[in-house]
Amino acid sequence: MLDWKNQLYYGDNLPILKEYIKDESIDLIYLDPPFNSNRNYNVLFKDESGQESASQITAFEDTWHWDHVAEATFQELLLHSSAKVSMMLNSLKQFIGTNQVMAYLVMMTARLIELYRVLKPTGSLYLHCDPTASHYLKILLDTIFGKDRLRSEIIWKRYGGFKRSSARKFPHKHDTIFFYSKTEDIKFLPQFKPHKPEYLKRFKQDANGRHYRDDVNPTKGGRRTIYLDDVQGDLIDSLWIDINPVNPAGIERLGYPTQKPVALLERIIQASSNEGDVILDPFCGCGTTIHAAQKLKRRWIGIDITHLSIGLMKYRLKDAFNLIDNKDYQVIGEPVSIDSARQLAQENRYQFQWWAASLVQAMPINGHGKQGKKGSDKGIDGIINFIDSPDNKLKRVLVQVKSGKINSKDIRDLRGTIDRENAAIGVFITLNEPTRDMKTEAITSGYYKSEFGGQRYPRLQILTIEELLSGKKIDMPPIKKTFKQAQKEIDKVSDQNDFF
Ligand SMILES: C[S@@+](CC[C@H](N)C(=O)[O-])C[C@H]1O[C@@H](n2cnc3c(N)ncnc32)[C@H](O)[C@@H]1O
């Protein structure tokens, strides 16, 4: 406990769970995996002024296919998992066939088995899903945990507004959260919400100012007096209609497509863990679980497969709690050396660009997948907004990231882009060392002059990954306004109720 550090992992959660997370070491797991909804989730970033950036990038692809990975995982599960699991998977495959749904279920089975392994005997798991696959996921959970370990099927009403009468069905309004325990011996603290006004109306005030009501005594017959201050509140049941989704225009919204409200995670964490317990979210997204865990003084582990998420979580932890990565918590799986950066660039160019953009806190622009078109962005991979004028107008630094061969034409092109886009500064991030010609080309691009005090900053700056890894920063005015900031968790009033 003393040498514990909270952990953020970049990568696929399956190998990470296998390699790093010990048996029976986790008190509470919340997972909000992609739902097999067959669509790509886009991130629409908003800057501090609330303006949507023109850039829309694919955060993750919520589509599964029966490919060689699915087939290999299926075979592996048949060989190495329990008889019950392999029987169930075989039956499901016969019924469903080898298609996207089955690929999704195989991917989830492998992960749920690992999650079961790492859960302490007193631990609980909450799986957040929707009707697309909830019925199949419940079968898998029953098989792995045992059907008697289902404690609650929680229905969370997530939409407030928009309905269409033409849809020929009842509008879909809820998600399902399955709550399973590993054994019968679990931690659970009932949760309460404030009394309903109708209930409060039934109380009168006595001479001492206490609120009371007379009622029939259900056990002994006769009457009894109930005092309001003895009743804890309205016991929360499995129908959750009092937690609003993240308001698209609200202060909690960070721009991540499937962001869940902190209040939802606070309820789960408060019901099923104590201070100091370890909470794991293997599909962490923009980090709602780790935010709520940090706020409620729990320890936490978060995992996500995109650098976009890891970058967002770092900003969120800094903005809300002033936590610094690799000082206040560990980040595992990110490149820490030039060799590992090179490896990432070889494996996935877009992940490399997202990671490199996060080193200078730039909002990334290019996505992977179908929507992440090159070309529409004019060779820009990231943007940093800053304020440096008396009228608070946003100015821009344009960032370009290169992992391959480079020459002085790249610098001339970037210079042309800065001029055309009327940007203040251009930054060229490169994995390889720049040539002397490139440096000269950059120096001759001149300076950006601050409107406060006239300080000069080089208009075109070349930074190598090696320099960034050893702490070098962009030379620019100090007031950055790139991302919509997470609210500070000090003296905060939740924006929970501003949706309706
Ligand atoms: C529905 S989102 C989670 C949203 C999150 N609850 C929040 O409030 O921000 C699912 C996340 O799972 C991540 N993901 C998908 N497959 C993964 C895998 N195999 N390992 C780790 N993360 C994965 C995606 O990148 C995405 O960020």
The ligand as an ORCA input file, in Angstrom:
! r2SCAN-3c Opt
* xyz 0 1
  C     -17.337      2.983    -24.599
  S     -15.693      3.619    -24.457
  C     -15.493      3.886    -22.717
  C     -15.970      5.241    -22.249
  C     -15.687      5.522    -20.797
  N     -16.562      4.772    -19.919
  C     -15.784      7.024    -20.489
  O     -16.628      7.435    -19.668
  O     -15.046      7.770    -21.113
  C     -14.751      2.184    -24.779
  C     -13.240      2.384    -24.780
  O     -12.630      1.121    -24.878
  C     -11.420      1.253    -25.599
  N     -11.060     -0.094    -26.078
  C     -11.623     -0.815    -27.081
  N     -11.034     -2.015    -27.184
  C     -10.081     -2.077    -26.210
  C      -9.128     -3.064    -25.792
  N      -9.059     -4.242    -26.403
  N      -8.297     -2.774    -24.765
  C      -8.377     -1.580    -24.132
  N      -9.254     -0.600    -24.482
  C     -10.099     -0.845    -25.498
  C     -11.745      2.267    -26.685
  O     -10.557      2.902    -27.157
  C     -12.681      3.221    -25.934
  O     -11.964      4.310    -25.410
*
